[in-house]
Every structure is written in C-alpha cells, then in structure tokens.
Amino acid sequence: MVASNSVIFSIFISGLMSGVVAHPPSQWCKDNEAEKVYNRATMGPEFLPRDGVDMIDYDFDGARNWYISGKDWSSRRYELWKVTADGSDRTDLLRDKADSIAVKADGSGIFAIVDDKIGLYSTSGRGIIEVVQSSSHRQRWAGLYYDDSEKVLYASDSANDKIYSFVKGGWGWKSDVVIYGQGHGSKELDEPAAIRKLGKTLYIVQTGGKYNSVISWDIGSSHRNFEYNFGPTGEFGIEVLDEYIFYRDHSDSVYRRKLDSPYGKSELVVGGCGAGSRMNQITNGGTGALRGFSCDLIVWDY
C-alpha cells in the first residue's frame, strides 16, 4: 500500500562506483541520498494518483516517458497510464490490471499481461494493437522483458516453470521455449516472475520457495549457471545495470552484487537508514519494482 505522498526516487548509478558499504554507518546516511524525487510536487498532478497508489510495475521509453501500472486508492480501480517525461501530460492506456509491462524504446507500443493474456497496447490510448499470446488455463504469465535490439519479447510462465520468447512474424507472433526448467537441481526453475537480460543471459526471480531467489540462466541452456545467495523483496525486485545486479532487500534498502558473484559481497546503494520519508530513506517494497534508465536506478517508494 502506498500513501498520498507517493514518490519515485532516482539514484545516479555512476556516482555509486565508489563509496558503497556493506553496512550503513552514520556517515553513509549523511552522505548518500536520492539524486532526484519524482512525485506530484515535482512532476505535476497527473503523475501519480492524488490519494495514493498500489504500485505494480513501471517502465520508460527512450524519451523517458513514464508508463505506470497500479491501483488508484481513490477510485479503487486498476489502471495503466503514460506520463510525459516533464509530467505535463497524462494518457490513460488501460482501465484494467496489468500484471507486468514492457515498453518499446521508440514508444510505439507497450506489452502488458492482462487477465493472463499478453497483448501489445497503444501508447496513445487506442487500446490493444494485437494479441501476442491468448490466455489459457494451462499457463500463468508473470513477467515480461523486451529486447529492443533483437526485437524479442521474453515472458515467464510461472505455472509451467518456463521462459518463452516471442518474435513478430508475417502471421502473428512466433513463440519458443528458451528455458525449460522442469528438472531438479541446476535444471530446476521454480515459478519464475521478473526477467532481466544481459547478452545471452537471463536473470530471473523465482517465487516458488519460502523466499524469493534469483538465478542466472543462459538462453537455450538445459541448466542454470548459478543461484544467488540473496532473496529479493517482491517479484520484480531486481535490475541489471553496469555489470551489477541490483536487488530490493526488505522495505528499506537496495543492494548491488557483481553479476558473476553468486556468493560474493553485496553493497548497499540505496536506503539502509531506517524507514521514513527523508531523502536517504525508502519505505515500501511492494512488488519491489526497480528500473534502470541510462545511468539512473529508479526506485519506487512512498
């Protein structure tokens, strides 16, 4: 749940290449805070609902226009909306619950999971453009990732422990299973949700255990590379940037870890200074959603 002072913090990643710590001493809390805050005061009244929002997911196109999926506290309705980079204009895209979103960098469309159907929707408010994958009682779509350079959509099927790729062809969308995780040990994939990608490797949040976990798995491989020894908060609580994996840890902090270091040391990069509303604090994990844009790590909070 998110209160009426909902905000989104921007953290400048390039400024984090030194000075990170494993535990937050008082000096850390004095010297480190958000670079910028995005809220109704800084972005205008159309940016976030007046009375608060239950955040599900958010993303950006290449022009840094915002795409936000959440539940408006005032109307009690789920919505998907777009806000221009300067906050001057809002476009309602969908009056329904979008469980995960992934926008094209050129802003020509946004992929969304709605009622277990994957669709490509207009970013100008004209509704669905085309169905990528129809709903089925046999599948439960949980997370999306779109690779703009390869023009491939990746989707996690948490019911069947698979990751699919979708490629647009002359007669619709061609689907292939790129990760089939129904074995044991290193061949197991357990209720996948969020997906991030670097090169030919996917980083996947698993939600099937007592605690969430994250695995590294090369596309097309029969087994994962490794499983990290941390558990992110929320099904969307990871991001991959600058050879690091960032993850939400509980409600009040974000850490980073070298991508190739499953058992290495994690470093605090956001928060860790108690739960509250100050510029060096974050409070609400929710789905844990993290997003990167250029050199910024964007962190949801209230």
Beta strands, then each sheet from edge to edge (+ up, - down):
strand 1: 7-12
strand 2: 36-38
strand 3: 53-60
strand 4: 66-72
strand 5: 78-83
strand 6: 90-94
strand 7: 101-103
strand 8: 110-114
strand 9: 117-121
strand 10: 128-133
strand 11: 141-147
strand 12: 152-157
strand 13: 162-169
strand 14: 172-180
strand 15: 192-198
strand 16: 201-206
strand 17: 213-218
strand 18: 226-227
strand 19: 238-241
strand 20: 244-249
strand 21: 253-258
strand 22: 267-271
strand 23: 290-293
strand 24: 296-301
sheet 1: 2+ 1- 24+ 23-
sheet 2: 3+ 4- 5+ 6-
sheet 3: 7+ 8- 9+ 10-
sheet 4: 11+ 12- 13+ 14-
sheet 5: 15+ 16- 17+ 18-
sheet 6: 19+ 20- 21+ 22-
end
